């Protein structure tokens, strides 16, 4: 007799009385070796009481597992002869996960004292490759030439799904919880940082007002003053911004009421009606180093510097871009893209570079000498009278503006930095204009700027004013020969107001201020005292080895960087 099942447990209670071929349970018929079972594919457990030629042992009784053939059992367990007699209970178990089939037989007649026996086999293939999707559980028996009685008193069939792997689920839950917790923590930290960044961005403007800095203009007022920043209003361009000439409306507006900040900015007395309404509006193109907050902090200090020879900063404007949830959460990859504007007084007579190199009208020597004193006065104020001191770092003719009376005003603090009073140095990036930057600052990365760095630029400007069109090297060679007077601007020769001694002293002062070794340069205050008090100048011949410039710094007279806050030179 044979049995088949893919379920966990099947229990059979059977009784056999006389010897015969045996009994079995199976699903379907086979063509070879299973004719008597009438199946085409089966897995069976046989309980055999007859020893055929194909049986593996000489004993009469055995149990075995058959796959598609009763003539070739995959595994058998031999029993004592005539032991398959009486009342017995068979249990067949199949585990689909391990593919293990186990059949166990217990003898219910205690008088025989037979121990339970079992036979097992691990299927080499998945069950669904051996049997079709639908099968039938059946019993089959044969007696052969003998006579036997097979009786099934009861049987049961149970099937259940495999229990879940609690350990695996717990591990997955632990991993999922850890990942979810980490993500939640990152989101919370990100939101806190976003709030902090948002607050810093929104309060940077208030910082200027609280610190008593320059006034804030409305963007609409500046746009109206410059014809919406028309190209026809451009009066200067540079590496850091574009300068527009603007006419602010002092009376009335589209609503009939002028801007409060605008009125306050123009409330100072004026010599001529409407003159205060003329301004120069500089639109910052490059993001300030250190971000907007550093820019506003520095602007506060610079705006507090008030001197007649410094271009006055009237105010500023910050046009913030739209703020939304995306920009709130993506602050790390968003640059501070606010538009910054600086509003200066308009100096109407152009810059010094224009009048020295481009204008057909010659600047008289007395005017040039007064310009030198004006520039020196402004630098003395920045270096010695301001606390902390201020370095300009970009002193050149195009940043020296002239009013209608040719009074000079130092402009464009785009590169200026606040100094350190403790060590009188400033650690910052090397930047400036070619030909005017201190040779000791010609380095990549962070370098130390000293007040002597501005002194070098001041010295080159002095040579520009006296010796327009000649390089420092040419002036130095004439000085060595004792012919420094010949270095003067050729257009000045024959001029009635030319003071050759005065011109010579300015040229030598320019060479002294622009010595390569910064320790040998005078301070601005010392240089102006020597010039104005007619004090003796040092003999520079002994400094020839240190003061002769390299090929990289012998050009200083031309500068096309027209980013001063000036008019069109009219």
Rosetta blueprint (number, residue, H / E / L):
1 X L
2 X L
3 X L
4 X L
5 X L
6 X L
7 X L
8 X L
9 X E
10 X E
11 X E
12 X E
13 X E
14 X E
15 X E
16 X E
17 X L
18 X L
19 X L
20 X L
21 X L
22 X E
23 X E
24 X E
25 X E
26 X L
27 X L
28 X L
29 X L
30 X L
31 X L
32 X L
33 X L
34 X L
35 X L
36 X L
37 X L
38 X L
39 X L
40 X L
41 X L
42 X L
43 X E
44 X E
45 X E
46 X E
47 X E
48 X E
49 X L
50 X L
51 X L
52 X L
53 X L
54 X L
55 X L
56 X L
57 X L
58 X L
59 X L
60 X L
61 X L
62 X E
63 X E
64 X E
65 X E
66 X E
67 X E
68 X L
69 X L
70 X L
71 X L
72 X L
73 X L
74 X L
75 X E
76 X E
77 X E
78 X E
79 X L
80 X L
81 X L
82 X L
83 X L
84 X L
85 X L
86 X E
87 X E
88 X E
89 X E
90 X E
91 X E
92 X E
93 X E
94 X E
95 X E
96 X L
97 X L
98 X L
99 X L
100 X E
101 X E
102 X E
103 X E
104 X E
105 X E
106 X E
107 X E
108 X L
109 X L
110 X H
111 X H
112 X H
113 X L
114 X L
115 X L
116 X L
117 X E
118 X E
119 X E
120 X E
121 X E
122 X E
123 X L
124 X L
125 X L
126 X L
127 X H
128 X H
129 X H
130 X H
131 X L
132 X L
133 X L
134 X L
135 X L
136 X L
137 X L
138 X L
139 X E
140 X E
141 X E
142 X E
143 X L
144 X L
145 X L
146 X L
147 X L
148 X L
149 X L
150 X E
151 X E
152 X E
153 X E
154 X E
155 X E
156 X E
157 X E
158 X E
159 X L
160 X L
161 X L
162 X L
163 X L
164 X L
165 X L
166 X H
167 X H
168 X H
169 X H
170 X H
171 X H
172 X H
173 X H
174 X H
175 X H
176 X H
177 X H
178 X H
179 X H
180 X H
181 X H
182 X H
183 X H
184 X H
185 X H
186 X H
187 X H
188 X H
189 X H
190 X H
191 X H
192 X H
193 X H
194 X H
195 X H
196 X H
197 X H
198 X H
199 X H
200 X H
201 X H
202 X H
203 X H
204 X H
205 X H
206 X H
207 X H
208 X H
209 X H
210 X H
211 X L
212 X L
213 X L
214 X L
215 X E
216 X E
217 X L
218 X L
219 X H
220 X H
221 X H
222 X H
223 X H
224 X H
225 X H
226 X L
227 X L
228 X L
229 X L
230 X L
231 X H
232 X H
233 X H
234 X E
235 X E
236 X E
237 X E
238 X L
239 X L
240 X L
241 X E
242 X E
243 X E
244 X E
245 X E
246 X E
247 X E
248 X L
249 X L
250 X L
251 X L
252 X L
253 X L
254 X L
255 X L
256 X L
257 X L
258 X L
259 X L
260 X H
261 X H
262 X H
263 X H
264 X H
265 X H
266 X L
267 X L
268 X L
269 X L
270 X L
271 X L
272 X L
273 X L
274 X L
275 X H
276 X H
277 X H
278 X E
279 X E
280 X E
281 X E
282 X E
283 X E
284 X E
285 X L
286 X L
287 X L
288 X L
289 X L
290 X L
291 X H
292 X H
293 X H
294 X H
295 X H
296 X H
297 X H
298 X H
299 X H
300 X H
301 X H
302 X H
303 X H
304 X L
305 X L
306 X L
307 X L
308 X L
309 X L
310 X E
311 X L
312 X L
313 X E
314 X E
315 X E
316 X E
317 X E
318 X E
319 X E
320 X L
321 X L
322 X L
323 X L
324 X L
325 X H
326 X H
327 X H
328 X H
329 X H
330 X L
331 X H
332 X H
333 X H
334 X L
335 X L
336 X L
337 X L
338 X L
339 X E
340 X E
341 X E
342 X E
343 X E
344 X E
345 X E
346 X L
347 X E
348 X L
349 X L
350 X L
351 X E
352 X H
353 X H
354 X H
355 X H
356 X H
357 X H
358 X H
359 X L
360 X L
361 X L
362 X L
363 X L
364 X L
365 X H
366 X H
367 X H
368 X H
369 X H
370 X H
371 X H
372 X H
373 X H
374 X H
375 X H
376 X H
377 X H
378 X H
379 X H
380 X H
381 X H
382 X H
383 X H
384 X H
385 X H
386 X L
387 X L
388 X L
389 X L
390 X E
391 X E
392 X L
393 X L
394 X L
395 X L
396 X L
397 X H
398 X H
399 X H
400 X E
401 X E
402 X E
403 X L
404 X L
405 X L
406 X L
407 X L
408 X E
409 X E
410 X E
411 X L
412 X L
413 X L
414 X L
415 X L
416 X L
417 X E
418 X E
419 X L
420 X L
421 X L
422 X L
423 X L
424 X L
425 X E
426 X E
427 X E
428 X E
429 X E
430 X L
431 X L
432 X L
433 X L
434 X L
435 X L
436 X L
437 X L
438 X L
439 X H
440 X H
441 X H
442 X L
443 X L
444 X L
445 X L
446 X E
447 X E
448 X E
449 X E
450 X E
451 X H
452 X H
453 X H
454 X H
455 X H
456 X H
457 X H
458 X H
459 X H
460 X H
461 X H
462 X H
463 X H
464 X H
465 X H
466 X H
467 X L
468 X L
469 X L
470 X L
471 X L
472 X H
473 X H
474 X H
475 X H
476 X H
477 X H
478 X H
479 X H
480 X H
481 X L
482 X L
483 X L
484 X H
485 X H
486 X H
487 X H
488 X L
489 X L
490 X H
491 X H
492 X H
493 X L
494 X L
495 X L
496 X L
497 X L
498 X L
499 X L
500 X H
501 X H
502 X H
503 X H
504 X H
505 X H
506 X H
507 X H
508 X H
509 X H
510 X H
511 X H
512 X H
513 X H
514 X L
515 X L
516 X L
517 X L
518 X H
519 X H
520 X H
521 X L
522 X L
523 X L
524 X H
525 X H
526 X H
527 X H
528 X H
529 X H
530 X H
531 X H
532 X H
533 X L
534 X L
535 X L
536 X L
537 X L
538 X L
539 X L
540 X H
541 X H
542 X H
543 X H
544 X H
545 X H
546 X H
547 X H
548 X L
549 X L
550 X L
551 X H
552 X H
553 X H
554 X L
555 X L
556 X L
557 X L
558 X L
559 X L
560 X L
561 X L
562 X L
563 X L
564 X L
565 X L
566 X E
567 X L
568 X L
569 X L
570 X L
